[in-house]
């Protein structure tokens, strides 16, 4: 049996390490994991879980005290009007993520409440969990009708300071968004939410 010389063996081991999953840089982005539409006495609500990971550029931006605004937009379209993009119901949710260097805490500013976290990981986990977000109907919703639902989450660069908006032009480091998720659905009944899996 032919023996492999030590220099070649070292090179082979190095290549295996470089190609192993452990050495692959962490993927940044937004992935929607699950979505649930529920019926309540007041109407309909949407809940979802997503995984949000920032790249180094966005983490450095946070450390400078710049607020990152994340937008979640859910829309419901009547299939008869789908090709015209006519929404019959929608829900839009904006959350600000900020880092305070003095307290070394990350702060989430929701429309109805705010909360602080000791690590970025905890803050992003909380940011990815949305519960019972009310759905605003523009017209009467029919329980037996067929609808097309759409959902997307993204980093809203238009809310950032002007100098940063200029810097983001043409740079992929600032593009943080989920894929647009679309599916056909009927409205849920009380006690039986409609659930789907994300990507």
C-alpha positions as CSV (number, residue, x, y, z in Angstrom):
1,X,0.0,0.0,0.0
2,X,1.4,3.4,-1.0
3,X,1.9,5.8,1.9
4,X,0.9,9.5,1.5
5,X,3.8,11.8,2.2
6,X,3.4,14.1,5.2
7,X,3.2,17.5,3.3
8,X,0.5,16.1,1.0
9,X,-1.4,14.7,4.1
10,X,-1.3,18.1,5.7
11,X,-2.6,19.7,2.6
12,X,-5.4,17.2,2.4
13,X,-6.4,17.8,6.0
14,X,-6.4,21.6,5.4
15,X,-8.7,21.2,2.4
16,X,-11.1,19.0,4.4
17,X,-11.2,21.6,7.1
18,X,-11.8,24.5,4.7
19,X,-14.6,22.6,3.0
20,X,-16.3,21.3,6.1
21,X,-19.6,22.9,7.3
22,X,-18.0,24.2,10.4
23,X,-15.8,26.5,8.4
24,X,-18.5,28.0,6.3
25,X,-19.3,31.6,7.3
26,X,-22.6,32.0,9.0
27,X,-25.4,32.9,6.7
28,X,-27.0,36.3,7.2
29,X,-30.6,37.1,6.2
30,X,-34.2,36.5,7.2
31,X,-35.9,33.2,7.0
32,X,-39.6,32.8,7.8
33,X,-40.1,29.5,9.6
34,X,-43.8,29.3,10.3
35,X,-47.0,31.4,10.0
36,X,-50.3,31.1,11.7
37,X,-53.6,32.9,10.9
38,X,-56.2,32.8,13.7
39,X,-59.8,34.0,14.3
40,X,-60.7,36.0,17.4
41,X,-63.8,37.8,18.6
42,X,-62.3,41.1,17.2
43,X,-61.3,39.7,13.8
44,X,-58.2,37.9,12.7
45,X,-54.6,37.9,13.9
46,X,-51.3,36.6,12.5
47,X,-48.4,35.1,14.3
48,X,-45.0,34.0,12.9
49,X,-41.6,32.8,13.7
50,X,-38.6,33.8,11.7
51,X,-34.8,33.6,12.0
52,X,-32.9,36.8,11.6
53,X,-29.1,37.0,11.3
54,X,-27.1,40.2,10.8
55,X,-23.9,40.4,8.9
56,X,-20.8,42.2,10.2
57,X,-21.6,45.5,8.6
58,X,-25.0,45.7,10.3
59,X,-23.6,44.6,13.6
60,X,-21.1,47.4,13.4
61,X,-23.8,49.9,12.5
62,X,-25.7,48.8,15.6
63,X,-22.6,49.3,17.8
64,X,-22.5,52.9,16.5
65,X,-25.9,53.6,18.1
66,X,-27.8,53.5,14.8
67,X,-31.3,52.1,15.0
68,X,-32.2,49.3,12.5
69,X,-35.9,49.2,11.6
70,X,-37.5,45.9,10.6
71,X,-40.8,45.9,8.7
72,X,-43.2,42.9,8.7
73,X,-45.9,43.2,6.1
74,X,-48.7,40.7,5.6
75,X,-51.4,41.1,2.9
76,X,-54.5,39.2,2.0
77,X,-55.7,39.4,-1.6
78,X,-59.0,38.3,-3.1
79,X,-58.1,35.8,-5.8
80,X,-60.5,37.6,-8.2
81,X,-58.3,40.7,-7.8
82,X,-55.0,39.0,-7.4
83,X,-53.5,40.0,-10.7
84,X,-54.3,43.7,-9.9
85,X,-52.6,43.4,-6.4
86,X,-55.8,44.6,-4.6
87,X,-55.4,43.9,-0.9
88,X,-58.6,43.2,1.0
89,X,-56.7,43.0,4.4
90,X,-53.3,43.8,5.7
91,X,-51.0,44.1,8.7
92,X,-47.8,46.1,8.9
93,X,-45.5,46.0,11.9
94,X,-42.3,48.1,12.4
95,X,-39.8,47.3,15.2
96,X,-36.6,49.3,15.9
97,X,-33.5,47.5,17.1
98,X,-30.9,49.6,18.9
99,X,-27.7,49.0,21.0
100,X,-26.9,51.1,24.0
101,X,-23.1,51.0,24.7
102,X,-23.5,52.5,28.2
103,X,-25.6,49.6,29.5
104,X,-24.4,47.1,26.9
105,X,-27.9,46.1,26.1
106,X,-30.0,45.7,22.9
107,X,-33.3,47.4,22.9
108,X,-36.4,46.5,20.8
109,X,-38.9,49.3,20.4
110,X,-42.3,47.8,19.4
111,X,-45.4,49.9,18.5
112,X,-47.0,48.9,21.8
113,X,-44.1,48.1,24.1
114,X,-40.3,48.1,24.5
115,X,-37.9,45.6,25.9
116,X,-34.1,45.3,26.5
117,X,-31.9,42.2,26.1
118,X,-28.4,41.4,27.3
119,X,-27.3,39.9,24.0
120,X,-27.8,40.4,20.3
121,X,-28.8,36.8,19.9
122,X,-31.7,37.2,22.4
123,X,-32.8,40.4,20.8
124,X,-32.9,38.8,17.3
125,X,-34.8,35.8,18.7
126,X,-37.4,38.1,20.2
127,X,-37.5,40.2,17.0
128,X,-38.3,37.0,15.0
129,X,-41.3,36.1,17.2
130,X,-44.5,38.0,16.4
131,X,-47.7,37.0,18.2
132,X,-51.3,38.0,17.6
133,X,-50.7,40.8,15.2
134,X,-54.2,42.2,14.3
135,X,-55.3,42.1,10.6
136,X,-57.0,45.2,9.3
137,X,-59.7,44.4,6.8
138,X,-60.4,46.9,4.0
139,X,-63.6,45.1,3.1
140,X,-65.8,42.4,4.5
141,X,-63.9,39.1,4.7
142,X,-65.7,35.9,3.7
143,X,-64.9,32.7,5.7
144,X,-65.5,30.4,2.7
145,X,-63.6,32.6,0.1
146,X,-60.3,31.7,-1.4
147,X,-57.5,34.2,-0.7
148,X,-53.9,34.7,-1.6
149,X,-51.7,35.6,1.4
150,X,-48.3,37.3,1.1
151,X,-45.7,37.9,3.8
152,X,-42.3,39.6,3.8
153,X,-39.9,40.9,6.4
154,X,-37.1,43.4,5.6
155,X,-34.7,46.0,6.9
156,X,-36.1,49.4,6.1
157,X,-33.2,51.5,4.8
158,X,-35.4,54.5,4.2
159,X,-35.7,55.0,8.0
160,X,-31.9,55.2,8.5
161,X,-30.0,58.6,8.7
162,X,-29.3,60.1,5.3
163,X,-25.5,59.5,5.3
164,X,-26.2,55.8,5.8
165,X,-28.8,55.8,3.1
166,X,-26.2,57.1,0.6
167,X,-23.7,54.4,1.8
168,X,-26.2,51.6,1.2
169,X,-26.7,52.4,-2.5
170,X,-25.4,49.5,-4.6
171,X,-24.1,47.6,-1.6
172,X,-25.4,44.1,-0.9
173,X,-24.2,44.3,2.7
174,X,-27.3,46.4,3.5
175,X,-29.8,44.3,1.7
176,X,-31.5,42.2,4.4
177,X,-34.9,40.7,3.5
178,X,-36.8,37.5,3.6
179,X,-38.2,35.9,0.4
180,X,-41.7,37.0,-0.3
181,X,-43.9,34.1,0.9
182,X,-47.2,33.6,-0.9
183,X,-49.8,30.9,-0.5
184,X,-53.5,30.2,-1.1
185,X,-55.7,30.1,2.0
186,X,-59.2,30.3,3.4
187,X,-59.9,32.1,6.6
188,X,-59.6,30.2,9.9
189,X,-62.5,29.4,12.2
190,X,-62.3,30.1,16.0
191,X,-60.1,27.5,17.7
192,X,-58.7,26.2,14.4
193,X,-55.9,28.5,13.2
194,X,-54.5,28.1,9.6
195,X,-50.8,27.3,9.7
196,X,-48.2,27.0,7.1
197,X,-44.4,26.3,7.0
198,X,-41.9,28.9,5.8
199,X,-38.6,28.4,4.1
